[in-house]
Amino acid sequence: MKSGFVSIVGKPNVGKSTLLNALVGSKVSIVSDRPQTTRNRISAIANMPNVQIVFVDTPGVHKPRHGLGARLVQAARAAVEEMDLILFIADAASPVLTSDRAVAEMLQGAACPVWLVINKVDAVGHDGLAAITSELQALYPFADNRFVSARRGDNVRQLLSDIAAMMPEGPMYYPPDVVVDRPEEFIVGEIVREKLIEATRDEVPHSLAVVVESMREREDREIVDIDASIIVERDSQKGIVIGAGGRVLRDVGTSAREEIQRLLGSQVNLQLWVKVRPRWRDDDSMLNRLGYRE
């Protein structure tokens, strides 16, 4: 039996979560074109014949502006320790930025190999890909390069096979039917947050949090009752989330409920409540409740 841990790092919005979902063959992390939507360190498990790979998805490395941001960056830094392989994810269509250099600096002295994985290769031509590859290779002595399109699935299976081949001998860390190391309540909250980000776009996404207050299955019927609170920082944001006549909140609830029902394999009664918590991103007690580790 072979097994190992693989960390996925990179600046915000390079497709880390999309690649993670493609590698494990299941949606375990929310996907959005809004940067910094991944907030928690999430471990997703790929089970193959005689091989188990634990992928650790991390928040994008960025300059923190509040307590939440500082915890996200710390989570990303912690995720490069005691790994068997690190995947440095870059965007083929994005210029090399200070944030790319910050990730490379964070990896200095890493005790395991680091592969450069350039994503979104379908968005650039051969010359553009060669140029961005050359720039990125100047940042760090990568052990290998890989080129993928996580959205289209190009070269993802080959990448997974190559990762599996280099895993060391080891035990099975998770049961074979486990694909993510988080409880269902966490995944449900992330689904609601993803739908909110899609609905509100640039208006409030980074000020949003979702807390699943309760989740219980009825004794007399196959229905799961879920109560979730949507946390925002200002009354104006509450109005945006609710929408005129409650339209936005109603649409978010419908879309989220449909996906949660597919996840749970059961009918769902989803109740959403919007609450204002000023400056919650700097409130240690709220951050702890939301599971953002110090």
N, C-alpha and C positions, 0 to 999 in steps of 0.2 A: 504493500500500500504506500502510495506517495501522497503527500499533502503539504500545503504551505500557504503563506500569507503574502498577498500582493496589494500594495498601496497604489491608489490612483490619485495623482496630484497634478496641479496646474492652476493657471490664473482663472478667474471667473469666465464663464460662458464659452468654454472651448469644447463642450460636449462630453464632460466626464460622466455625467449621469446617464446620458444616452448610450455611451459605450458600455457602462456597467450593466445596464439593462440588456444590451445586446449580448454581452459575454455570458450572462447567466441564463438568458433565454426567458426572462420574466421581468415584469415591471416592478422594481423594488425601490426606485428613487424617482422623484418627480422631475419632469422635464419641462423647461421653459427657456425662451430666448431672452428672458430677463436675467442679468447677471446676479450672482450671489443668492440663488434660490435654494441651493443645498446648504442646510444649516447644521445638520447633525452628522457625526461620523457614523456611517452605516456600513455594516459588514454584510455582503451578499455572497452566497455560496454556490459555486458551480460544481456539480457532482458528475464525474465521468467514470468510466470503468477503471477501478483501482486508483483513481486520483480524485482528491477533493481540494479545490482551490477556494480560499477565503479572500474575496476582494474587499478592500476597505476604501469606500468612497469618502472623499473629504470636501469640506467647503473650499471654495477658491481662495487663494492667497491674495490679500488686498490690504490696503492701509486702513486699519480700523478707525471708526469715527465715534464709537460708543461701546458700552460694555459688551453688548452682544457681538459686535465685530471683533473685539479682542479675544473673546472666547472661541470664535470661529477660526481665527488664525492659529490660536493655540492648539485647537483640535487637529488642524492640518499639519502642524509641526510634529505633534505627538504621533501622527499616523505614519511617519517615516522611520520610526524606531522598531527594531526587532522584526523586520520584514525579510522575506526571502527574495523579493523583487519589487522594484518601484517602477511604475509607468508614468513618465513625464508626458502629459497630454498637451499638445499645442494645436492651434487652429491654423490650417494651411492658408486661409484667406485673411488672417490677421497679422499685422506687422509685429515684430518683436518689440515688446514694451518693457518698461521698468518692472512690471509685475512678473513677466517671464524671468527676468534676472533675479527677482526676489525669490522665486521658487528654486532657481538653480543654486543660489547662495544657501538656501535652506537645506539643500541636499549635499552640500560639501561635507565630506567625511562620512557619507553613508556607508554602512558596513555591507551592503548588498549591491548587486548590479542594478543599474538604472537604464531603462530603455526609453528612447525617444519615440513616442507614438504620435505621428502627425495625423490629425483627424480632418474631416471635411475635404479630402483630397479631390472630390468630384467638383469642388468649387473653383479650382485653379488649373491652369495648363501646366505642361511639363517644365517650362522655364521658370514659372512662378514657384512651383514646388521645389525645384532645385535651389532657387535663391533663398527661400525661407528655411530650407533644410540646412544650408550652409551657415546662415545666421544663428540658428539654434545650436548647431554643433559647436559653435564658438563659445557657448555659455558653459558647457559641461562635458566631461569626457564620457559620453554615453557608451554603454557596452554594446548597444545595437540600435538599429532604427527600424521602425515599422510604419506603414502607410495604410490608413483605413478610412472608410466612410461609415461611421457608426449608424447614421440614419438610414443608409441604403444597405448596410450589411457587408460592404465590400471588404474582403480580407479579414473579417472579424473571426470567422471559424479557424482560419490559419493562425491568427494571433493566439487564440485560445489553445490550440494544439501545441504551439511553440512554448507557451507558458507552462502547460502541463508537463512537457518533456523535461523542463528544468527544475521541477519541484523535487525536493529531497524526500527521502523515506520518512514516513511519519504516520501518526494515527489519524482516524477520522474524527475531526473536532465536533462535527454536528451530525445529527441523524440524517439519513439520505433524503428525507422528504422536506428538510428545512432549506429555504432559499434566502432568508433574511433573519438577522439576529434581533429583530425588534418585535414587540407584541403587536397584535392586530390593532389595538387602539392607536398606536403610533402611525401605522400605515393609513388607517382611516383618517386621522388628522392631516396627514400629508396629502391625501387625495383631495380633501376639502380645500386645503391651502393652494394646491395646484389649480383647482377650478377658480378660486378667487383671483389668483394672479392672472389667469387668462381673461377674466371678466373685467378686471380693473386696470390692466396693463401698467402704464407708467404712473398711475395716480397714487396708489398706496401699497404696492407689493412688499416693500421692505419694512413697512410699519405693521404688517399683518402677522398674527400668530393664531394658531388654532389649538384649543385644549379640548380633548374629549373628556367630558365630565362624567359620563356614565355610558355603559354599553352592556346590555343584558338581553338574553333571549327569553321570550315569553314561554311560560310553562304550557299554555294551552294551544299555542299556534307556533308555526315555524316562522316567526318574525323577530328580528333583532331591533330593539329600540335603542337609538343612539342620541344622546344629547351632547352637543358640542358648542363651545363658546368661541367666537371670533374676536380676537383682541386687536384693537386699534389704539392709536395714541391721541386722536383728536375727534371732536364731535363732527367736524366736516368730513373726516374719513368714514365715520359711521354712516353718514348720509350717502356717501358714494357706494359703500358696500351694500346698503339696503336698496338704493336706487329708487327712482320715481315709482310710487305705488308698490314698492317692494319687489320690483321686477328683477333686479340684479340678484338679490338674495334668493329669490324663488328659482331663478334659472340655475344658479350655482348649486342649490340644494338638489334640483332634479338631476343635473349632470353628475354630481358627486354620488348621489344615491344609486344611480345606475351602475357606476363603476364599483362601488362598495358591494353591491349585490353580486356582481361577478366575482369579486374577491372572496366573499363569505359563502357564496352558494346558497343564499337565503334571501327572503324578502326583508327589506329594511325600512324602518320608520325613522327618518333622520330629522331631527329638530335642531335648528341653528339659531343662536342668540348672539347679538353683537354687543360687545362691552367696550367702553372707553377706559384705558389705563394709561394716563399720561406718562411719557418717558419710560415705558416698560422695558425698553432695550437697555436701560441703565439701572434697572431694578434687580438686584441680585436675587431676591426671593422669587421674583417672577421668572427670571432666567433659570433658576434651579428647578422650579416647578415644571418648566417647559423642557427640562432635560438637557440644557446646554451646560456641559461640564466645565468646571474651572480648570 
